[in-house]
Amino acid sequence: MNISYNAAMTTRNPTARHSRAPGRPREFDMDVALDGAIQIFRERGYHATSLGDLGSAMELTAGSIYKAFADKRAVFVAALDRYIHLRNAQLQSLIDREPTGRDKVRAVLHFYAESAHGVEGKRGCLVAGSATDLATFDSEVAGRVVAALQRIEVMFSRLISLGQTDGSITSAVDSKASACALLSVVQGFRVVGKMGRSRAHMMAAADQAMRLLG
């Protein structure tokens, strides 16, 4: 997912274990470090990412990582939380700019299409990729993945209903079934994007998906 990491927003990391003394300034910027972790986890996946990879990506020594986090999994969970937070904030900003429910749905589809081509597409989505892999044996991560996907589906359903209220989407459309279909489409974008697709292909697919709404 294409995330603006320079956005002026921060999240506290509930899994972080800080060891510095009270009043002592942080030796590194946690958000910047997690942004580096996000990139390497997206590119390599959880299992293929070593502590050395994380150190290089986060620009931290192994000692600094272990002072802030219990282990690699804790880094991953914190990175996943930040990734989801930033993505949701960026999506909401795009949605808020559009006047109708139909326009808002199109904006979301285009957001995912833009994230699924070129270098960004090949990096993949933390939720659709390595998070799903880790979720197969980690119930906490599984819960985060399920919640993230449910939020997207609920968002689509809400926007479709809004479009039906403002007249931009026909009332004949089943909002819940269509929301599930659109969720499947955008998650599929992220998988297809890993294989390498052009922007024109992905934008055309997003526009085709809009036909589900009549």
C-alpha positions as CSV (number, residue, x, y, z in Angstrom):
1,M,0.0,0.0,0.0
2,N,1.3,3.4,-0.9
3,I,1.8,5.2,2.4
4,S,2.9,8.8,2.9
5,Y,5.4,8.2,5.6
6,N,6.1,12.0,5.9
7,A,2.6,12.6,7.2
8,A,2.5,14.5,10.5
9,M,1.1,11.7,12.5
10,T,2.5,9.3,15.2
11,T,1.4,6.3,17.1
12,R,2.6,4.9,20.3
13,N,3.8,1.4,20.1
14,P,2.0,-0.7,22.7
15,T,4.5,-3.6,22.2
16,A,7.6,-1.4,22.6
17,R,9.7,-1.9,25.8
18,H,11.7,1.3,26.5
19,S,14.7,1.0,28.7
20,R,15.9,4.6,28.9
21,A,15.9,6.4,32.3
22,P,13.1,8.8,33.1
23,G,13.7,12.2,31.5
24,R,16.4,10.9,29.2
25,P,15.7,11.8,25.5
26,R,15.1,9.0,23.1
27,E,18.2,8.0,21.2
28,F,16.2,7.5,18.0
29,D,12.9,8.4,16.4
30,M,10.6,5.4,16.9
31,D,8.3,6.3,13.9
32,V,11.3,6.7,11.5
33,A,12.7,3.4,12.7
34,L,9.4,1.6,12.2
35,D,9.0,3.1,8.8
36,G,12.2,1.3,7.9
37,A,10.9,-1.9,9.4
38,I,7.7,-1.6,7.4
39,Q,9.7,-1.3,4.1
40,I,11.9,-4.4,4.8
41,F,9.0,-6.5,6.0
42,R,7.0,-5.6,2.9
43,E,9.8,-6.5,0.6
44,R,11.1,-9.7,2.2
45,G,8.3,-10.9,4.4
46,Y,8.4,-11.7,8.1
47,H,10.3,-15.0,7.9
48,A,12.9,-13.9,5.4
49,T,13.7,-10.7,7.3
50,S,16.7,-11.2,9.6
51,L,17.7,-9.1,12.6
52,G,20.6,-7.7,10.4
53,D,18.1,-6.7,7.7
54,L,16.0,-4.9,10.4
55,G,19.1,-3.2,11.7
56,S,20.0,-1.9,8.3
57,A,16.5,-0.8,7.5
58,M,15.8,0.8,10.8
59,E,19.4,2.3,11.0
60,L,19.8,0.7,14.5
61,T,22.2,-1.7,16.1
62,A,20.9,-5.0,17.3
63,G,21.4,-3.8,20.9
64,S,19.2,-0.7,20.2
65,I,16.5,-2.9,18.7
66,Y,16.5,-5.2,21.7
67,K,16.4,-2.3,24.1
68,A,13.1,-1.1,22.5
69,F,11.5,-4.4,21.5
70,A,11.4,-7.9,23.0
71,D,12.1,-9.6,19.7
72,K,11.6,-9.6,15.9
73,R,7.9,-10.4,16.3
74,A,7.4,-7.3,18.5
75,V,9.0,-5.1,15.9
76,F,6.7,-6.6,13.3
77,V,3.6,-6.0,15.4
78,A,4.5,-2.4,16.0
79,A,5.3,-1.9,12.3
80,L,2.0,-3.5,11.3
81,D,0.1,-1.2,13.7
82,R,1.8,1.9,12.3
83,Y,1.3,0.7,8.7
84,I,-2.4,0.2,9.2
85,H,-2.7,3.6,11.0
86,L,-1.0,5.5,8.3
87,R,-2.9,3.7,5.5
88,N,-6.3,4.4,7.2
89,A,-5.4,8.1,7.7
90,Q,-4.4,8.5,4.1
91,L,-7.5,6.7,2.8
92,Q,-9.8,8.9,5.0
93,S,-8.1,12.0,3.7
94,L,-8.8,10.9,0.1
95,I,-12.4,10.0,0.9
96,D,-13.1,13.3,2.6
97,R,-12.2,15.2,-0.6
98,E,-14.9,13.5,-2.7
99,P,-18.5,14.9,-3.0
100,T,-20.5,11.7,-3.5
101,G,-20.5,8.1,-2.3
102,R,-19.7,6.9,-5.8
103,D,-16.7,9.3,-6.1
104,K,-15.5,8.1,-2.7
105,V,-15.6,4.5,-3.7
106,R,-13.7,5.3,-6.9
107,A,-11.1,7.2,-4.9
108,V,-10.5,4.1,-2.7
109,L,-10.2,1.8,-5.8
110,H,-7.8,4.2,-7.4
111,F,-5.7,4.4,-4.2
112,Y,-5.2,0.7,-4.3
113,A,-4.6,0.6,-8.0
114,E,-1.9,3.3,-7.6
115,S,-0.3,1.1,-4.9
116,A,-0.2,-2.0,-7.1
117,H,2.2,-1.1,-9.9
118,G,5.9,-0.4,-10.3
119,V,8.3,-0.5,-7.4
120,E,5.5,0.2,-4.9
121,G,3.4,-2.6,-6.2
122,K,6.4,-5.1,-6.0
123,R,6.9,-4.2,-2.4
124,G,3.5,-5.4,-1.6
125,C,1.1,-4.9,1.3
126,L,2.0,-5.7,4.9
127,V,-1.5,-6.9,5.6
128,A,-2.0,-8.9,2.4
129,G,1.5,-10.4,2.4
130,S,3.7,-11.2,5.3
131,A,1.0,-10.4,7.9
132,T,-1.2,-13.0,6.4
133,D,1.6,-15.5,6.5
134,L,2.4,-14.8,10.1
135,A,-1.3,-14.9,11.0
136,T,-1.5,-18.6,10.2
137,F,0.2,-19.4,13.6
138,D,-0.1,-16.2,15.6
139,S,-3.6,-15.4,16.9
140,E,-2.7,-11.8,17.9
141,V,-1.5,-10.9,14.4
142,A,-4.4,-12.8,12.9
143,G,-6.8,-10.6,14.9
144,R,-5.1,-7.5,13.6
145,V,-5.3,-8.7,10.0
146,V,-9.0,-9.7,10.3
147,A,-9.8,-6.3,11.9
148,A,-8.0,-4.4,9.1
149,L,-9.8,-6.3,6.4
150,Q,-13.1,-5.8,8.2
151,R,-12.6,-2.1,8.4
152,I,-12.1,-1.9,4.6
153,E,-15.2,-4.0,3.9
154,V,-17.3,-1.9,6.3
155,M,-15.9,1.3,4.7
156,F,-17.0,0.1,1.3
157,S,-20.5,-0.8,2.5
158,R,-20.8,2.6,4.2
159,L,-19.7,4.5,1.1
160,I,-22.0,2.5,-1.1
161,S,-25.0,3.2,1.2
162,L,-24.0,6.9,1.1
163,G,-24.0,6.8,-2.6
164,Q,-27.5,5.2,-2.6
165,T,-28.6,8.0,-0.3
166,D,-27.2,10.8,-2.5
167,G,-28.4,9.1,-5.7
168,S,-24.9,8.4,-7.2
169,I,-25.3,4.6,-6.8
170,T,-28.5,2.7,-7.7
171,S,-30.6,1.4,-4.9
172,A,-30.6,-2.0,-6.6
173,V,-27.0,-2.7,-5.5
174,D,-26.6,-4.9,-2.5
175,S,-24.2,-2.8,-0.4
176,K,-22.9,-5.7,1.8
177,A,-22.3,-8.1,-1.1
178,S,-20.7,-5.4,-3.2
179,A,-18.5,-4.4,-0.3
180,C,-17.2,-7.9,0.0
181,A,-16.6,-8.1,-3.7
182,L,-14.7,-4.8,-3.7
183,L,-12.6,-5.9,-0.7
184,S,-11.6,-9.0,-2.7
185,V,-10.7,-6.8,-5.7
186,V,-8.4,-4.4,-3.8
187,Q,-6.7,-7.2,-1.9
188,G,-6.2,-9.0,-5.3
189,F,-4.6,-5.8,-6.6
190,R,-1.9,-6.1,-4.0
191,V,-1.2,-9.7,-4.9
192,V,-1.2,-9.0,-8.7
193,G,1.0,-5.9,-8.1
194,K,3.7,-8.0,-6.6
195,M,4.1,-9.7,-10.0
196,G,4.6,-6.5,-11.9
197,R,1.8,-4.6,-13.7
198,S,1.6,-1.3,-15.4
199,R,-0.3,1.7,-14.0
200,A,-2.6,1.6,-17.0
201,H,-3.5,-2.0,-16.3
202,M,-4.3,-1.4,-12.6
203,M,-6.3,1.8,-13.2
204,A,-8.3,0.1,-15.9
205,A,-9.0,-2.7,-13.4
206,A,-10.2,-0.2,-10.8
207,D,-12.5,1.5,-13.3
208,Q,-13.9,-2.0,-14.3
209,A,-14.6,-2.7,-10.7
210,M,-16.8,0.4,-10.5
211,R,-19.2,-1.4,-12.9
212,L,-20.2,-3.5,-9.9
213,L,-22.1,-0.4,-8.7
214,G,-24.1,-0.1,-11.9
